[in-house]
Structure formats: structure tokens, C-alpha cells
Amino acid sequence: MKALDYTRQTAFSDPRHHLAQLAALPDDVAGIAAVVRNLVVHYRASGLEFPPARLSEIDSRWVDRMLDADASRFSEPLDVPRPEEQRIVGCCRDFTLLTVSALRAKGIPARSRVGFADYLEPDFHVDHVVAEYHDGRRWIAVDAQLAVEDVLLGPGGLRTAAQSWVTCRRGDADPDTFGVGGGSPLRGLRIVAEYVLLELAHRRGDELLLWDMWGYVAEVADQIAGRPIEEAWADLPPWRPEELSLVDEIAELLVAADAGDRSAEEKLARRYAEDDRLRPGDTIACYSPRGVRSEVDLRRRTSTMA
């Protein structure tokens, strides 16, 4: 199985008609991340309140649409200061994907890493996404949202979803200390399992939203359709043994691939290509934190309220 070329844009990171704007950004990673912070405001962590039309930007999903939102309000270059309340409304995934897109626009291998950060809340591992780029010698993680360079992928930094799953399954960590944070009920082994599959999707170039669902995850979520997912979280059924085994397999392969095992990387690529439980199809379900559920056609890039 051919290795993924992380210098190439994906369907999600492709800036399309905004390519020249990204190519004009600073050549250093810190400079790129600073511009991204000028473009995006976190929908929750900022403490700001946004009207429904603006809040819908958190579901933009594709980089070109994020930059379209910025262009609808600003005609100046991307590095010209934007007032915080007028920036693109997004989350950690969006800070990351814009950074990845800009790095790829400059021919620098880059990808997104999904997991749980140890540095956002005391004694809790908060779901988070950071960018990772290759400097010619090694992969280096950077948190564009918080201006943290060379983020450790492990305890004390960002524990990847796979690392988190393995430690929880071994009994070395309490699953209830992994989740959305901020007192949210979205925590525990279920969300760690979902993020393992999301980590694999991002690694293979499907950089979906944190609240996009497909396969097993969508099947279960559909059982509580019509209720806010945070309210219904405790009523979701436990994962079946075969589902747990699948997550065990993928998590172990992800950890091995990060350690430099090329055969594990190749097996991940094969499994992702061949097993439709692992990858999104043409249509996915989006359970947006703005309280809207929609069916999204990824090929046509359209969505329908469900």
C-alpha cells in the first residue's frame, strides 16, 4: 500500500481559490500559526456568544469554506488583524487544519493529530487536535491555537487517542478523566474509542469534524436521534465485544506506526481502504454542538437537516 504524501492537500485541507493567500504566509511554522490565530476564534473557549448564523461556521468543515467566511468580512491579507468577534468561528480542529493546509501549500509535510491534552484542565485529559509537521528529520507537533511549539505526544502533552485507549484498556488510566472537559458528560471509554477511529481517519486524510459520525458511531448515535447528545450520552449502549476488538487492533497499530513500524503503517492503510467500518462513506452524520443534526454528502459538499 502506497504511503500517504502529507505534502498533498486533501479534500478537507485544500484551500482551492485561496491557495495564493496561504502561500503568501510566513515560511516559519510559528509565523503561520500566529496568522491562524488571527483568523479563528474558538466557539466555546473564547467566552464569546455568537448568533446562530455565525455559530454555523463551526460546521464549515472544508478549509476553502472557512476562508470564504473570512473573505465575506475582510478583503485584506490574512495577516491583517481581525477583531476577535469577527474571526472564523471554529475549534481546535480548525486552528489545526488551517495550519496543516498552509504548511502543505508550502510543500511541507503536515497532518493533524487527534487525542486528549493534559495541559488544558487540571487532572483531566481534554479532547484536542494539534498539527504535526516534518522538518526533514522528525515529526514535530505544534498547538496553533495556544501557541505551543514542539508539543509532546504523550503524558504531559497531547496523548493521542490511540495512546489514551491503550492506557485505559490496560487499567493504567481512568477513562472518566478523558473527554470534552468543562464538566461535560461526554467522557469515558466510549469517547476515547470514537476518537481512535477519528485519529485513523485524520491520519489517512479524512480530517473530519470532531462531531462527524459514521459506521458504528453513527449507528449508536442514531438510536438517540432527536435528543441533545450530551443529554442522551448516559443512555447509549456499551460497545459490543467485536467493536472493542476492532478499536484495540487499530489503537495498537497506530501506536506502533508512531514508533516507526512501517509494517503497522502499511497495515493501517490497508485496513482503512478495505474496511468500511473504519472510513466515512459518501454520507456522514453531523451532530453539531450548536444543537443541529444533519446528513452531510461529502462528495457534493451539501448538508440536509435531519
N, C-alpha and C positions, 0 to 999 in steps of 0.2 A: 504494500500500500504506500503510495507516494506521500512523503512528508508535506505538511501544510506550509505554504510560503507565507510567513507572517508580515512580509512587506506588501502583500497584495490586499487591497480593500475587500471587505466582504459586502454582502447585500445591506448589512446594517451600518457599517462604518463608512461606506462610500459617500463622499461629500458631493458627488455629481457636479452641478454647476457652481459649487462653492470651492472647488479644488484650488483655484488660484489664490483665494483668500487664505486657505490653510498653508499653502506652500510659501506664502509671504511671512509666516510667523517666524519668531526667533528659531535659530538652529539648535539651541540647547534645550534640554528637557525641562529645566526649571523655568525657562522663559516661556515655553509652550504652556506649561501648567498654570503659570500666572495669567496668561491670556484666557485660558479656560475658566479660571475663577472669576474673571471679568465678565464672562458670558453666561454663567449658570448660577442659579440660586436654589438652594435645597428647599423643597416644598414643605418640609417639616422642621428641620434643624435651624432654619433661619429665624423661626418665630414669627414670620410674616403671614398674613392671611391674604389669599388670592381669590378673586371672583371665579365662578365656575369656568368661564371661557379661558381664563389664564391657567387655572389648575389643570385643565385638559392637556396642557403641554407636557405633563409628566408621562403621557402615553404616546409621545411623538415617535419614539422607537428608532427611527432612522436618522442618521446624522444630518442628511440634507434637509429633513423636515425641521430638525432643531434649529439649524442655521436659517431656514426660511422664517421661523418665528422671530429670530433676532433681526433679520433683514426687514421684517414688517414694521419694526420700530426704529431701526437705526440704518443710516446709509454710510456711516463712517467705517473705516477699517476696524477689524475685530479687536485691536489692542487699544482703541479709544475708550476711555472709561464709560461704563454703563451704570446708571443708578441701580442699586441692588434690587429694588422693587420692579424694575423693568427688564431684568435679565430673564433668560430662558428658565422656566420652572422645571426642575428636574430632581435627580437624586444622585447618589454616589456612582451608580452605573453610567449616568450621563456625563458627569465630570470625566469618568474613565474613558468612555467610548470616544468622546471628542478628542481626548489626549491621544488615544490609540490612532484615531483617524489622522490627526496631524502628523504623528510620527511616521505612519505609513506613507503619507503624502510626500515625505522627505526621504523615503526609501529605507527607513529604519525599522527592523523587525519589531513588532509590538503586538501585544494581546492583553486581554482582560483576565483578571484572576478573581474568582468568587469565593467568599469564605466568611469568617467571623473575626472581627477585630477585637483585640484585648485592650486597646488604648482609647476606646470611646466612652465606656462606662465602667466604674469600679466593680470588680468581681462579676462582670458579665461579658459575654462574648457576643458582640452586636453584628448582625449581618452587614456585610460591606463588600465593595468591589474596588479594586485598585488596578492601575495599569502596570504592565511589565514590558520592558524593552531590552533588546540585546545590544550590548556595546561592542560586540566583536569577540568578547572573551566569556561573558556570562550574562545571565538574565538578571535584571535589576528591577525591583518593584518600586513604584512611586505612587503616593497618595496625592493626586492632583487637587482634590477637594480641600485637604487640610495642609497642603504644602509640606508634606513629609517625604523626604528623599531616602532612597535605599531602605524601604520597608522590609523588615524581616518576615519571611513567610514561615511562621511557626509561632510557638508560645511567646508572648510579649509583643508580637506584631500582628500580622494577619494570619490566622490559622486557616489554611484552605479548607473548603468544605470536606474534601476527602480526608485530610488530617483530622478534622473535627469528628468525622464519622468513626474513623478507626479508634480514636481515643475513647469515644463514648461507648462503642461496642465492646471494647476491652474492659470497661469499667474504670478507666483512668480519669474520666471527667463526667460531671453531672450534666446530662442532656438538657435539663431545665435551665441551665445557665447559658444556653445558646438560643438566640432568637432575634426578634426585631428590636427588642430593648424598649426603654421608656415605659416599662410596666405593661407592655402589650402581652396578651395571652398567646401570641404566635411565637411559640418556643418549643423546645424539646426535640426528640429524635425524629419526629415527622418533618420538621422544617430543615433539619440537617440533611436528611435523606433527599428531600426535594432539591436542596442546594448542591448536593453531589451531582445530580443529573444536570442541573443548571451549569455547574462548573464544567462538565464534559461538553455541553452544548457550546459554551463560550470558547472553550479550547479548540473546538472543531469549526469555529467561525460563525456560529449562530448566536450572536450576542443579544439574546432576548432580554425583555424586561424582567425584573425580579418577581413580578406578579403575572407573568405569562405562564400558562399551564398547558400541558399536553400529556398524552399517554396515561399512565397510572394516576398521575397527579390530577389531571383534568377529570378523569372518571370519578374520583373520590369527591372532588370539589363540586361536581355537578349534582351530587346527592344532596347538597345543602343549598342549591340554587334558590335565589330569592331572599336569602338571609345574608347580612354582612358577614364576611368570612371570619372576622375577629370574634364576632358573637357566636358563630357556629363551630369554632375551632375545636372546642372540647367534645363536640358530638361526632367528630369524624372517626370512622372505624380505624382500628390499628392496621398497619401494613401486613399483608399476607406473607407467609414464610418465603414464597418464591420471589416476592418483591424485595424482601430484605436480603436475600441471597444475591440478587442482581446488583443491589447497591453495594453490598460487601465486595463483589467482584470488581465493579467499576472504581470504587474508592481505592482498593489495593493497587489497581493498575495505574491510577492517577498518581499515587504516592511513589510508586516505582518509576514512573516516567519522569517525575520531578527529580528523582535521584540519578537520572541519566540512563535508565534502562531503555534502550532503543526498541527492544522487542515488545516491551509494555506499551510504548507509544504506538507501535505498529498495530498491536492488538486492539488498542483503543480505537484507532482509525477504522479497523475492520468491523469491530462491534458496532460502532456508530453508523457505519454505512449499511450494515446488514440487518440491524435490529430496530424495527420501527417503534419499539417501546422507548428507545433512547433519544430519538431525534424528533423534532417537530415535523409534522406533515405540512400540507399546504395551508391548513387552518388550525389555529390555536385559540384557546380561551384566555381572555384577559380579565383578571379580577382586580381592577384598579382600586387603589386606596382612596380614590375620590368617590367611591361608592357606586361605581358603574361596572357592570359585567358586559362584555362584548365578545363577539366572534370576529376574529381577525383573519383575513385572507392574506397570507404573507406574499403570495405571488402578485396579486393585484394591488396589494398595499391598501386595502379597504377594510373597514370595520362596520359591523352591524350590532346595534344594541340588542342584548338578549333578555 
